[in-house]
Amino acid sequence: MMQPLVLGAGPAGSVAATLLARAGAKPVLLDRSEHVGDAICGGFLSWRTVENLRKLGCDPESLSARQINRLRLFARDATAQASLPACAFGLSRKSLDRSLRELAIANGAKLEIDQAREVLPGRIVGERREWTSPTIFLASGKHDVRGERRPRQANDPALGLRIRVPPSPTLETRVGDAIELHLFEGGYAGIVLQEDGSANICLALRKSLLAEAGSDPWSLLNNLAAHHPHFAQRLDNASRDLPIDTIGSVPYGWIAHDTQAGLYRLGDQAAVIPSLAGEGMAIAVTSARVAVEAFLSGETAPRYQTGFGVRARRPVAAAKLFWTMSETASGALTMTRLTNYLPGIARLAMRLSRI
Ligand SMILES: Cc1cc2nc3c(=O)[nH]c(=O)nc-3n(C[C@H](O)[C@H](O)[C@H](O)COP(=O)(O)OP(=O)(O)OC[C@H]3O[C@@H](n4cnc5c(N)ncnc54)[C@H](O)[C@@H]3O)c2cc1C
């Protein structure tokens, strides 16, 4: 068997490389960076993500991840709370990605550092050299590689912003063991405490909101804080020197229903679930497992892709519906009030948006 190539050592790629290595397929895992970065992400590991990681031998608790037991919603002055269907965790992506990359290497995957410029049938054109194999697992995540671009919404695309607020007793009291969703017109902010007690504040919003704030992320946060008192409280300890990371144009809702022979698309390259659901990493890990099983059993890449596309349809559609509702003032209020009076509905919504 010729060594399969896995492009991208994020959660999807590292999990695929681990499973391929365990099956004796000697994968080459390619990433553009030797150092594991801290990807822009809410850092919320859903119970489904955790279940999958544990099966693989990676327990978030051993990485000191924080337990998350409740969902808290905010829409202007309205608030609501519901318990999660099962325990979830808050963990920085740096810690998770490092541990998964180490797991892949420990199982025998060969890590190579190169920036892919183009993906062509049976080969990856890197900056350092060309890599060839009849089997490629495409796991470049948020980033598209030439030859395999995903379509973007021309009109007011969604973008991601992330700021880390240092640990403090006030944050502990206010956020505690909750995943908080602060809903505002045109987007939301998700807040989770991570292993060191810092608050990961991650926003997904329409580009026009940033443009209205003069393309200055701090002005945008100040504008939001001025209208959303609970959000403002979470920023109390945030020095204006803290860096804000951004990522542009996320193709929320996109699903790959087809692919070319020999190219298995994983993670965000298979389906991009709106981040409000906190299920992107579960999709990454699940798609990696299903694709590797398909490859090992001789199932073609197009067949795997069509099957996985069908499987991703319900959670992605559910998350898209909640994201669309939450983006309007009336939708956000309705969601928050419903959660307040009927927390069971919120739990059903959470279940519907799991892979
Ligand atoms: C704002 C926001 C908040 C989110 N919050 C959550 C959350 O709380 N919970 C959750 O479960 N999901 C969340 N998600 C989704 C989650 O981040 C993704 O679904 C997940 O990271 C996908 O994993 P992946 O392995 O497919 O890709 P990635 O994590 O993007 O990893 C891709 C890897 O490929 C490498 N790479 C990329 N391009 C190249 C190249 N050309 N050459 C070589 N290497 C390359 C990168 O260095 C990286 O290591 C969020 C997403 C956004 C945008």
The ligand as a MOL file (V3000), in Angstrom:
LIG
                    3D

  0  0  0     0  0            999 V3000
M  V30 BEGIN CTAB
M  V30 COUNTS 53 58 0 0 0
M  V30 BEGIN ATOM
M  V30 1 C -15.2710 31.6430 15.2880 0
M  V30 2 C -15.2650 30.1410 15.3980 0
M  V30 3 C -15.5240 29.5160 16.6200 0
M  V30 4 C -15.5560 28.1240 16.7030 0
M  V30 5 N -15.8200 27.5250 17.9090 0
M  V30 6 C -15.9040 26.1770 17.9990 0
M  V30 7 C -16.1580 25.5370 19.2540 0
M  V30 8 O -16.2850 26.1800 20.2950 0
M  V30 9 N -16.2430 24.1750 19.2660 0
M  V30 10 C -16.0970 23.4180 18.1500 0
M  V30 11 O -16.2170 22.1840 18.2160 0
M  V30 12 N -15.8070 23.9940 16.9530 0
M  V30 13 C -15.7080 25.3500 16.8650 0
M  V30 14 N -15.3950 25.9310 15.6660 0
M  V30 15 C -15.1270 25.0820 14.5110 0
M  V30 16 C -13.7420 24.4470 14.6030 0
M  V30 17 O -12.7690 25.4310 14.8650 0
M  V30 18 C -13.4170 23.7300 13.2930 0
M  V30 19 O -14.5320 22.9950 12.8650 0
M  V30 20 C -12.2200 22.7800 13.4660 0
M  V30 21 O -11.0680 23.5260 13.7860 0
M  V30 22 C -11.9800 21.9890 12.1820 0
M  V30 23 O -10.8500 21.1850 12.3490 0
M  V30 24 P -9.9470 20.7970 11.0940 0
M  V30 25 O -8.9460 19.8290 11.5930 0
M  V30 26 O -10.8270 20.4460 9.9590 0
M  V30 27 O -9.2190 22.1770 10.6690 0
M  V30 28 P -8.2490 23.1920 11.4070 0
M  V30 29 O -8.4590 23.1350 12.8650 0
M  V30 30 O -8.4450 24.5010 10.7170 0
M  V30 31 O -6.7840 22.6370 11.0950 0
M  V30 32 C -6.2260 22.7310 9.8200 0
M  V30 33 C -4.7370 22.4100 9.8650 0
M  V30 34 O -4.2420 22.4480 8.5240 0
M  V30 35 C -3.0570 23.2080 8.4350 0
M  V30 36 N -3.0200 23.8210 7.1150 0
M  V30 37 C -3.9400 24.6740 6.5810 0
M  V30 38 N -3.5920 25.0230 5.3350 0
M  V30 39 C -2.4250 24.3840 5.0640 0
M  V30 40 C -1.5560 24.3560 3.9350 0
M  V30 41 N -1.8090 25.0690 2.8250 0
M  V30 42 N -0.4480 23.5880 3.9740 0
M  V30 43 C -0.1660 22.8700 5.1120 0
M  V30 44 N -0.9410 22.8730 6.2030 0
M  V30 45 C -2.0570 23.6140 6.1830 0
M  V30 46 C -3.1900 24.2490 9.5640 0
M  V30 47 O -1.9050 24.6970 9.9830 0
M  V30 48 C -3.9200 23.4350 10.6510 0
M  V30 49 O -3.0090 22.7590 11.4770 0
M  V30 50 C -15.3170 27.3300 15.5570 0
M  V30 51 C -15.0360 27.9530 14.3320 0
M  V30 52 C -15.0020 29.3420 14.2410 0
M  V30 53 C -14.6940 29.9960 12.9270 0
M  V30 END ATOM
M  V30 BEGIN BOND
M  V30 1 1 1 2
M  V30 2 1 2 3
M  V30 3 2 2 52
M  V30 4 2 3 4
M  V30 5 1 4 5
M  V30 6 1 4 50
M  V30 7 2 5 6
M  V30 8 1 6 7
M  V30 9 1 6 13
M  V30 10 2 7 8
M  V30 11 1 7 9
M  V30 12 1 9 10
M  V30 13 2 10 11
M  V30 14 1 10 12
M  V30 15 2 12 13
M  V30 16 1 13 14
M  V30 17 1 14 15
M  V30 18 1 14 50
M  V30 19 1 15 16
M  V30 20 1 16 17
M  V30 21 1 16 18
M  V30 22 1 18 19
M  V30 23 1 18 20
M  V30 24 1 20 21
M  V30 25 1 20 22
M  V30 26 1 22 23
M  V30 27 1 23 24
M  V30 28 2 24 25
M  V30 29 1 24 26
M  V30 30 1 24 27
M  V30 31 1 27 28
M  V30 32 2 28 29
M  V30 33 1 28 30
M  V30 34 1 28 31
M  V30 35 1 31 32
M  V30 36 1 32 33
M  V30 37 1 33 34
M  V30 38 1 33 48
M  V30 39 1 34 35
M  V30 40 1 35 36
M  V30 41 1 35 46
M  V30 42 1 36 37
M  V30 43 1 36 45
M  V30 44 2 37 38
M  V30 45 1 38 39
M  V30 46 1 39 40
M  V30 47 2 39 45
M  V30 48 1 40 41
M  V30 49 2 40 42
M  V30 50 1 42 43
M  V30 51 2 43 44
M  V30 52 1 44 45
M  V30 53 1 46 47
M  V30 54 1 46 48
M  V30 55 1 48 49
M  V30 56 2 50 51
M  V30 57 1 51 52
M  V30 58 1 52 53
M  V30 END BOND
M  V30 END CTAB
M  END
